[in-house]
Amino acid sequence: MSALSGGTSRRKFLGVVGAGAVPLALSRVGRGDESAPAAEVPWLAEVQREPEKKPKQPVELSPLLVDAAGQPLKTREAWQVRRGEIRRAWLDFLGEMKGEAPRPRLEVIQEDPPFIPPLIRGGMGGCVRQRVRYETEPGLAVEGYLLKPDKLTGRRPGVVALHSTVNFTIRQPAGLEGEPGLFFGLQLARRGCVAFCPTCFLWVGEGSYDDKVLRFQKRHPGCKGMAKMLWDAMRAVDVLASLEEVDPKRLGAVGHSLGGKEALYLAAFDERIKAAVSSEGGIGTTFSNWDAPWYLGKDVAAKTFRREHHELLALAAPRAFLLVGGESADGDSSWPFIQAALPVYRLYGEPCRLGLLNHAKGHCVPPEVEERIHEWLTTYL
């Protein structure tokens, strides 16, 4: 079975995962154009500019363009070998999830009639919102929201919209509860995309987060919580790729906080993701609670742990990746991670679609930043 059909074994899983401008972007999405992006976001140079304020305690990051012997890598071909080594090391660290992924079959639980939200900024179309049930592991059913434009013409980009740490989970990106700036799925559907909002496993079943992690690790010994989050996010990509109205070559991801962490890993390890935005997830392993058992666990805090997330940014190259910070989990201190990965992006040619957008307004997504997030995704998908 192929990954797109949802029947992904561990071996096949590894093969899959390794291998002003808003009107312009809207017009391209709206007519179902399946070609490559015709333009760049006009603020690309801005998010690739080094911040004036230097971090007080800069993170020491290992060089990316060197081989195991410390020799410089100067070609894309040489980097591909090194890329495989880095990817393999991270997947070994995350742990192996055994078994086949279920086929992406959706059961519609509830469907809202076509609507245009009255309290959301106008100038865009309406959408259809469905609450659905599907499996992330055989016999393990979860729920999500699927949002589509109310008037579909041609195949559309598909985006996985990942919720943050809130008990109303998928209602957030679906536009039903919470801060409007985090209504990613709803707003993207209004802009002509098909959005799928999956439930994080920490809210599936009874008990605490720790209880959920323990149950997961009983099924999959040796796996980190982030291995489960990555697996589940890939199943959401399977869902989008299986839909007739979605172009499987134009898939993206977006998330804030917890969802930002998931978006980072999904972009790094699933090459079907062509554009991604990670907001306030904390790109450095010391920037937020990456040592929690539902993420990477205590091993990431050990002195012997030598990996950092600039390697994940490099794995995403040359696909479009925007890191958004507000000087809470991410901000100017995140710039060295972008700076470290840019040379890898340059191996694939200019322009490099990688950057840091720091709004410096805390752990939130202000309206003007929300617009740029959507512009990034609709431009590069």
Secondary structure, DSSP 8 states (H G I E B T S, - for coil): --TTTT---HHHHHHHHH---HHHHHHHHHTT--S--SS--TTTTGGGS--SS--SS------SSB-TTS-B--SHHHHHHHHHHHHHHHHHHH----S-------EEEEEEEEE--TTS-SSS--EEEEEEEEEEETTEEEEEEEEEESS--S-EEEEEEE--S-TTGGGTTTTSSS-GGG-HHHHHHHTT-EEEEE--GGGSSSS-HHHHHHHHHHHSTT--HHHHHHHHHHHHHHHHHH-TTEEEEEEEEEEETHHHHHHHHHHHH-TTEEEEEEESS-SSTTTS-TTSTTTT-GGGGSTT----THHHHHHHTTSEEEEEE-SSSSSGGGHHHHHHHHHHHHTT-SS--EEEEE--S-SS--HHHHHHHHHHHHHH-
